Amino acid sequence: MQIAFTKMHGAGNDFVMIENLDGSIELTSEQVARMCDRRFGIGSDGLILLNPPQTEGTDATMVYYNADGGRVDMCGNGARCFTSFALQNGVGNGESVSFSTDAGPMKATASNGVFTINMTPVHSIELNQELHTDRSTYQYDFMNTGVEHVVVFSDNVDGIDIVPEGSAIRYHPSFPKGTNANFAEIQADGIIKVRTYERGVEDETLACGTGVTAVAISANLTKGQPTPVSVQVRGGDTLTVDFQRDGDSISHITLTGPAKVVYEGTIEI
């Protein structure tokens, strides 16, 4: 079967996008992993289906798979790409799209190639925790911003050997479902530099939207970082996270950044 796709990226976090508004395409995890493979397939950090709406009041459904073929609740950079892709396919009102994800309903707006996502509510926040691995002892914060994230602050994020260190956190018994691992450094100008080891990709990615969101919330709650928070990802772009805070309660979270088309094509599966 031939499937048309669009390759997109959000701040270097890249995705295979497939229009499936008639609901006719059903992919196995093996097919997804093959398409995401950077040597034998298209190559990407994940795959996203633009599915028909399943929830009243929404325009579409976002179905997200990691590169290993596993279905995951949500992806922040993917949601920006999904918004752009949905608008390109006539979904929404031309400036905004409402859609459902496995993590809950979302809404996004577009302005001059920049996309703002209203993120799902953060939950399961655990601050100022300690974790021992065979690599090091980490002071960390944990939260779910659509998926699970650990945030570790460092004075030299560029010096971190992220694959072994991120993997040690990702597979630690403290996280039965696994977790993404983010290493962050607050720079003198207030911009936070972040590197992310992403579960399901099992490597560092150039950006992770839910990870950026977790870093921003963690920096505000534990480091006094004011909102909106600017976070520079490995791909070089700077994303903006804004939210409202009432004590330790966080609400109305938004993530703003680019989403770009790389190329279009077809693939046989």
Residue pairs with C-beta under 8 A, 6 or more apart in sequence:
1 268
1 269
2 266
2 267
2 268
3 18
3 25
3 266
3 267
3 268
3 269
4 18
4 19
4 264
4 265
4 266
5 16
5 17
5 18
5 35
5 42
5 264
5 265
5 266
5 267
6 16
6 17
6 18
6 19
6 85
6 88
6 261
6 263
6 264
7 14
7 15
7 16
7 17
7 42
7 44
7 261
7 262
7 263
7 264
7 265
8 14
8 15
8 17
8 81
8 84
8 85
8 259
8 260
8 261
8 262
9 15
9 77
9 81
9 235
9 259
9 260
9 262
10 76
10 77
10 78
10 80
10 81
10 207
10 209
10 257
10 258
10 259
10 260
11 77
11 206
11 207
11 209
11 233
11 235
11 236
11 237
11 239
11 257
11 258
12 205
12 206
12 207
12 233
12 234
12 235
12 236
12 237
13 45
13 75
13 77
13 78
13 205
13 206
13 207
13 208
13 209
13 233
13 235
14 43
14 44
14 45
14 206
14 262
15 44
15 45
15 46
15 47
15 48
15 75
15 77
15 78
15 81
16 35
16 36
16 42
16 44
16 46
16 47
16 48
17 47
17 48
17 50
17 81
17 82
17 85
18 25
18 47
18 48
18 49
18 50
19 50
19 85
19 89
20 49
20 50
20 51
20 52
21 50
21 51
21 52
21 60
21 89
21 91
22 52
23 51
23 52
25 49
27 47
27 49
27 65
27 269
28 69
29 65
29 68
29 69
29 70
29 71
30 69
31 69
31 269
32 47
32 65
32 69
33 67
33 68
33 69
34 40
34 41
34 269
35 41
35 42
35 44
35 47
35 267
35 269
36 42
36 43
36 44
36 45
36 46
36 47
36 65
36 66
36 67
36 68
36 69
37 43
37 67
38 44
41 267
42 265
42 267
44 67
45 66
45 67
45 198
45 201
45 205
46 64
46 65
46 66
46 67
46 72
46 75
46 78
46 200
46 201
47 64
47 65
47 67
48 62
48 63
48 64
48 65
48 75
48 78
48 81
48 82
48 85
49 61
49 62
49 63
50 60
50 62
50 82
50 85
50 86
50 89
50 91
51 60
51 61
51 62
51 63
52 60
52 61
53 59
53 60
53 61
53 99
53 100
54 61
54 100
55 61
55 100
55 105
57 98
57 105
58 98
58 99
58 100
58 105
59 86
59 91
59 92
59 97
59 98
59 99
60 86
60 91
60 92
60 97
60 99
60 100
61 99
61 100
61 101
62 74
62 78
62 79
62 82
62 99
62 100
62 101
62 106
63 71
63 102
64 71
64 72
64 73
64 74
64 75
64 78
64 101
64 102
65 71
65 72
66 72
66 198
66 199
66 200
66 201
67 200
67 201
68 200
68 201
68 202
70 200
71 102
72 102
72 147
72 200
73 101
73 102
73 103
73 146
73 147
74 101
74 102
74 103
74 104
74 106
74 120
74 146
74 147
74 210
75 146
75 147
75 208
75 209
75 210
76 117
76 119
76 145
76 146
76 208
76 209
76 210
76 211
76 212
76 213
76 255
77 207
77 208
77 209
77 257
77 259
78 209
79 101
79 106
79 108
79 117
79 209
79 255
80 108
80 115
80 117
80 209
80 255
80 257
80 258
80 259
81 259
82 97
82 99
82 108
83 92
83 97
83 99
83 108
83 110
83 115
83 117
83 259
84 110
84 115
84 259
84 260
84 261
86 92
86 97
86 99
87 94
87 97
87 110
88 261
91 97
92 98
95 109
95 110
95 111
96 107
96 108
96 109
96 110
97 107
97 108
98 105
98 106
98 107
99 105
99 106
99 107
99 108
100 106
101 120
101 146
103 120
103 146
103 147
104 120
104 121
105 120
106 117
106 118
106 119
106 120
107 117
107 118
108 115
108 116
108 117
108 118
109 115
109 116
110 116
113 258
113 259
113 260
114 256
114 257
114 258
115 256
115 257
115 258
115 259
116 254
116 255
116 256
117 209
117 254
117 255
117 256
118 252
118 253
118 254
119 145
119 146
119 210
119 213
119 253
119 254
119 255
120 145
120 146
121 251
121 253
122 143
122 144
122 145
122 213
122 214
122 217
122 250
122 253
123 143
123 144
124 142
124 143
124 144
124 148
125 141
125 142
125 143
125 217
125 221
125 248
125 250
126 141
126 142
126 143
127 141
127 218
127 221
127 222
128 139
128 141
128 222
129 139
129 140
129 141
129 142
130 137
130 138
130 139
130 140
131 137
131 138
131 140
131 150
131 169
131 172
131 174
133 165
133 168
133 169
133 172
134 168
135 164
135 165
135 168
136 165
138 150
138 152
138 169
139 152
139 153
140 150
140 151
140 152
140 169
141 150
141 151
141 214
141 218
141 221
141 222
142 148
142 149
142 150
142 151
142 179
143 149
143 151
143 214
143 217
143 218
145 210
145 211
145 213
145 214
145 217
145 253
146 210
146 213
147 180
147 199
147 210
148 175
148 177
148 178
148 179
148 180
148 199
149 179
149 180
149 181
149 182
149 210
149 211
149 214
150 169
150 175
150 179
150 180
150 181
150 182
151 182
151 184
151 214
151 215
151 218
152 169
152 181
152 182
152 183
152 184
153 183
153 184
153 185
153 186
153 218
153 219
153 223
154 160
154 183
154 184
154 185
155 185
156 185
157 183
157 184
157 185
157 193
157 194
157 195
158 193
160 183
160 195
162 183
162 195
162 197
162 204
163 197
163 203
163 204
165 181
165 183
165 197
166 181
166 183
166 196
166 197
166 204
167 197
167 202
169 175
169 179
169 181
169 197
170 178
170 179
170 180
170 181
170 197
170 199
170 202
171 178
172 179
178 199
179 199
180 196
180 197
180 198
180 199
180 208
180 210
180 211
181 196
181 197
182 194
182 195
182 196
182 197
182 208
182 211
182 214
182 215
183 194
183 195
183 196
184 192
184 193
184 194
184 195
184 215
184 218
184 219
184 231
185 192
185 193
185 194
186 192
186 219
186 223
186 225
187 193
190 225
190 230
191 230
191 231
191 232
191 238
192 215
192 216
192 219
192 225
192 229
192 230
192 231
192 232
193 231
193 232
194 211
194 212
194 215
194 231
194 232
194 233
194 234
195 204
195 234
196 204
196 205
196 207
196 208
196 211
196 233
196 234
197 203
197 204
198 204
198 205
198 208
198 211
204 234
205 234
206 233
206 234
206 235
207 233
207 234
207 235
207 237
207 239
208 233
209 239
209 255
209 257
212 231
212 233
212 239
212 241
212 255
213 241
213 253
213 255
215 229
215 231
216 225
216 227
216 229
216 231
216 241
216 243
217 241
217 243
217 250
217 253
219 225
219 229
220 226
220 227
220 229
220 243
220 245
221 245
221 248
221 250
227 241
227 242
227 243
227 245
228 240
228 241
228 242
229 240
229 241
229 242
230 238
230 239
230 240
231 238
231 239
231 240
231 241
232 238
233 239
237 257
237 258
238 257
239 255
239 256
239 257
240 254
240 255
240 256
240 257
241 253
241 254
241 255
241 256
242 253
242 254
242 256
243 250
243 251
243 252
243 253
243 254
244 250
244 251
244 252
245 251
